[in-house]
Amino acid sequence: MERAVFVYTTYPSVVEAEAAGRALVEARLCACVNILPGMVSLYRWRGAIERGDEVVMIIKTRSALAEGVRAAVRRMHSYTTPAILVLPIENVDPDYHAWILAETQGGGAT
């Protein structure tokens, strides 16, 4: 059976994250997104240490759609280099896994 994966990314605002998340769910590229506001990021960018307020988005999908999710996030993202990490899920409740697979059946491009 196909594996479920999380796709982790960050956005500069809840508004941008919600718009992208809605588009992903509507296109059936994922079953669900979780948007977690209030994150502070410290990172090096172009030789300087930067600080930014961000929101985390966790995208729940099937492994076969991970590349489509990555491409869609990249297309819709305002960052030049967005964080996009695909994380395999080691174990998942069978009913929840079935729901992810059902909700992403026929997933396509945004």
Backbone bond lengths (Angstrom), bond angles and torsions (degrees), N, CA, C in turn:
res aa  C-N    CA-C-N  psi(-1)  N-CA   C-N-CA  omega(-1)  CA-C   N-CA-C  phi
1 M - - - 1.454 - - 1.530 109.12 -
2 E 1.297 116.00 146.17 1.464 121.25 -176.95 1.524 111.80 -65.99
3 R 1.320 115.82 140.10 1.456 121.83 -179.33 1.517 111.93 -77.21
4 A 1.309 114.62 149.38 1.465 121.42 170.37 1.514 107.59 -90.16
5 V 1.330 116.29 148.79 1.462 121.75 176.77 1.519 109.42 -136.71
6 F 1.318 115.26 157.20 1.458 122.52 167.95 1.519 107.16 -102.66
7 V 1.312 115.89 141.07 1.457 120.59 168.08 1.526 105.52 -113.58
8 Y 1.324 115.61 121.42 1.456 122.91 -178.32 1.521 108.40 -100.70
9 T 1.317 116.47 133.35 1.451 121.64 173.86 1.520 108.89 -150.61
10 T 1.324 116.43 169.81 1.458 121.97 176.80 1.519 109.30 -129.13
11 Y 1.313 115.71 155.01 1.467 122.92 178.73 1.523 109.61 -133.47
12 P 1.327 116.94 157.40 1.458 119.73 179.24 1.524 113.71 -77.21
13 S 1.357 117.53 -14.69 1.467 119.59 -178.85 1.520 110.73 -154.20
14 V 1.335 114.57 156.31 1.462 120.84 175.25 1.526 110.12 -62.66
15 V 1.321 117.32 -38.73 1.468 121.35 -178.68 1.527 110.69 -59.41
16 E 1.337 117.39 -47.80 1.467 120.48 179.59 1.529 111.08 -66.23
17 A 1.326 116.87 -40.95 1.462 120.68 179.55 1.529 110.93 -63.81
18 E 1.328 117.66 -42.89 1.464 120.30 179.70 1.520 111.80 -64.19
19 A 1.320 117.11 -41.09 1.467 120.01 179.19 1.528 110.33 -62.75
20 A 1.322 116.88 -45.37 1.463 120.52 178.83 1.528 110.85 -66.25
21 G 1.315 116.98 -43.87 1.469 120.81 179.94 1.512 112.38 -61.02
22 R 1.327 116.67 -43.94 1.468 120.21 178.41 1.524 110.41 -61.20
23 A 1.325 117.47 -43.24 1.467 120.98 179.79 1.531 111.18 -62.48
24 L 1.324 117.08 -39.55 1.466 120.78 179.09 1.526 111.72 -65.77
25 V 1.338 116.47 -43.26 1.471 120.31 179.59 1.532 109.88 -67.85
26 E 1.329 117.12 -43.80 1.465 120.28 179.62 1.520 112.27 -60.35
27 A 1.332 117.13 -36.42 1.469 121.40 179.46 1.526 112.52 -81.22
28 R 1.331 116.70 0.52 1.461 123.03 -177.37 1.522 113.16 59.87
29 L 1.328 115.67 25.99 1.466 119.88 173.59 1.514 111.00 -76.58
30 C 1.323 117.02 -17.02 1.452 121.44 177.07 1.521 108.52 -150.63
31 A 1.323 114.96 161.64 1.459 120.64 177.75 1.524 111.20 -87.39
32 C 1.328 116.23 -28.72 1.465 120.70 -171.75 1.520 109.29 -162.81
33 V 1.321 116.01 149.97 1.464 121.21 167.41 1.522 107.90 -126.38
34 N 1.314 116.11 142.71 1.458 122.15 171.49 1.517 107.03 -110.56
35 I 1.325 116.48 129.00 1.456 122.57 179.80 1.527 107.46 -114.38
36 L 1.328 115.29 120.42 1.455 122.14 -175.21 1.524 108.81 -116.86
37 P 1.336 118.08 102.30 1.470 120.16 -179.41 1.525 112.05 -77.88
38 G 1.328 114.42 168.69 1.455 119.98 170.35 1.509 116.21 90.14
39 M 1.311 119.29 18.58 1.456 121.17 179.67 1.527 109.62 -90.11
40 V 1.315 116.30 141.20 1.462 122.17 172.35 1.520 106.93 -109.13
41 S 1.330 116.28 127.91 1.457 121.41 178.87 1.519 110.17 -112.22
42 L 1.312 115.72 135.71 1.461 123.17 171.37 1.522 106.35 -117.29
43 Y 1.324 117.04 129.31 1.459 120.17 -174.96 1.529 109.91 -157.65
44 R 1.321 114.81 160.37 1.456 120.51 175.95 1.525 107.99 -95.51
45 W 1.332 115.80 129.41 1.463 121.45 179.54 1.516 108.32 -141.92
46 R 1.313 115.55 120.16 1.469 122.35 178.80 1.531 112.04 53.74
47 G 1.331 114.84 43.76 1.453 120.74 173.87 1.515 116.72 84.90
48 A 1.325 117.77 -0.95 1.463 120.21 -179.43 1.525 110.19 -125.80
49 I 1.312 115.64 150.91 1.459 119.71 174.84 1.521 107.65 -84.41
50 E 1.325 115.20 126.37 1.462 122.82 -176.76 1.527 109.78 -113.11
51 R 1.319 115.11 158.00 1.465 122.66 173.02 1.508 107.52 -127.61
52 G 1.316 116.02 134.98 1.455 118.83 178.59 1.516 111.85 -143.65
53 D 1.323 116.03 145.29 1.467 121.85 170.86 1.520 106.48 -87.22
54 E 1.313 116.52 127.85 1.459 121.14 -177.29 1.524 110.62 -138.38
55 V 1.311 114.91 171.62 1.458 122.28 169.83 1.519 107.50 -121.73
56 V 1.311 115.92 146.22 1.457 122.62 176.70 1.522 108.63 -93.16
57 M 1.323 116.51 140.43 1.458 120.74 170.27 1.524 107.95 -123.45
58 I 1.326 115.33 127.77 1.460 122.09 173.64 1.523 106.73 -110.84
59 I 1.317 115.37 121.05 1.457 122.47 -175.45 1.525 107.82 -106.83
60 K 1.327 116.81 126.15 1.465 121.64 -177.98 1.525 108.47 -103.38
61 T 1.342 115.69 119.91 1.456 120.01 -175.42 1.522 110.86 -150.88
62 R 1.320 116.06 -174.71 1.464 122.53 175.88 1.523 108.89 -98.46
63 S 1.322 117.04 154.54 1.467 120.96 -174.44 1.526 112.41 -60.37
64 A 1.316 118.71 -34.81 1.469 121.45 -178.77 1.528 112.44 -66.33
65 L 1.326 117.56 -20.47 1.464 121.07 -179.06 1.529 113.02 -99.12
66 A 1.320 117.66 -1.92 1.468 120.76 -175.50 1.527 111.77 -58.52
67 E 1.308 118.44 -41.98 1.465 120.66 -179.82 1.530 110.84 -67.45
68 G 1.324 117.76 -38.75 1.462 121.13 176.17 1.516 111.77 -64.86
69 V 1.327 116.97 -38.87 1.468 121.29 176.22 1.524 109.30 -63.83
70 R 1.332 116.88 -46.63 1.460 120.68 179.79 1.524 110.74 -57.50
71 A 1.325 117.09 -46.75 1.465 120.93 -179.31 1.532 111.35 -63.81
72 A 1.324 117.26 -41.07 1.470 121.04 -179.78 1.525 110.85 -66.94
73 V 1.335 117.38 -43.63 1.465 120.69 178.42 1.525 108.99 -60.61
74 R 1.306 117.08 -45.82 1.466 121.05 -179.53 1.529 111.27 -59.91
75 R 1.326 116.48 -43.22 1.476 121.95 179.59 1.518 112.24 -62.90
76 M 1.329 116.61 -39.36 1.469 121.14 -174.50 1.525 113.61 -90.51
77 H 1.319 118.45 -6.42 1.463 122.13 -170.84 1.521 112.03 -86.74
78 S 1.331 116.30 144.19 1.461 120.83 177.94 1.526 112.71 -85.36
79 Y 1.335 118.37 -15.21 1.459 120.86 179.32 1.528 110.43 -77.85
80 T 1.321 116.29 146.59 1.467 122.04 173.50 1.521 110.71 -65.34
81 T 1.336 115.71 -41.93 1.460 121.63 -178.25 1.524 108.99 -130.69
82 P 1.341 117.51 80.34 1.471 118.57 -179.29 1.532 111.66 -71.06
83 A 1.311 115.05 148.61 1.466 120.53 172.10 1.521 107.60 -73.81
84 I 1.305 117.00 121.04 1.464 121.69 176.50 1.530 106.18 -137.01
85 L 1.329 116.33 107.62 1.458 121.31 -177.96 1.525 109.07 -121.87
86 V 1.314 117.24 127.07 1.462 121.89 176.17 1.524 107.42 -96.51
87 L 1.335 115.38 121.68 1.462 122.04 -175.18 1.527 109.91 -116.15
88 P 1.325 117.44 119.23 1.457 119.13 177.51 1.519 110.71 -68.17
89 I 1.301 116.05 148.20 1.465 121.94 177.25 1.524 107.08 -101.87
90 E 1.298 115.53 122.64 1.460 121.37 -176.46 1.530 112.01 -69.53
91 N 1.333 116.09 -41.61 1.452 120.21 -175.85 1.519 107.98 -150.40
92 V 1.320 117.46 141.85 1.462 121.30 -179.02 1.528 108.55 -143.72
93 D 1.304 116.47 146.14 1.460 121.22 175.38 1.532 108.52 -57.01
94 P 1.328 118.81 131.74 1.463 121.14 -176.58 1.531 114.13 -57.09
95 D 1.319 118.04 -39.04 1.466 120.17 179.82 1.526 111.06 -68.42
96 Y 1.329 116.81 -39.94 1.461 120.39 178.64 1.526 110.13 -67.32
97 H 1.317 116.91 -40.73 1.464 121.91 177.40 1.529 110.23 -60.32
98 A 1.317 116.88 -45.00 1.469 120.79 178.26 1.529 110.65 -60.69
99 W 1.328 116.99 -38.22 1.464 120.83 178.63 1.528 110.78 -64.91
100 I 1.340 117.78 -44.50 1.469 120.88 177.41 1.515 110.01 -58.37
101 L 1.318 117.28 -46.53 1.467 120.50 -179.39 1.523 111.40 -63.69
102 A 1.326 117.76 -42.33 1.468 121.36 -179.88 1.519 111.44 -64.44
103 E 1.327 117.51 -42.78 1.467 121.09 -175.90 1.525 112.71 -74.16
104 T 1.320 117.63 -16.30 1.469 120.52 179.95 1.523 111.93 -106.44
105 Q 1.318 116.31 5.35 1.472 120.39 177.90 1.518 109.22 -59.07
106 G 1.315 117.25 126.55 1.457 121.00 -179.99 1.511 113.78 75.78
107 G 1.341 117.50 18.79 1.463 121.14 -179.36 1.524 110.94 -57.40
108 G 1.334 114.79 137.82 1.467 119.65 -177.71 1.503 111.98 -137.94
109 A 1.302 115.80 -169.57 1.474 122.91 -177.11 1.519 110.87 -75.59
110 T 1.335 114.67 152.46 1.460 120.73 176.32 1.493 110.61 -86.35
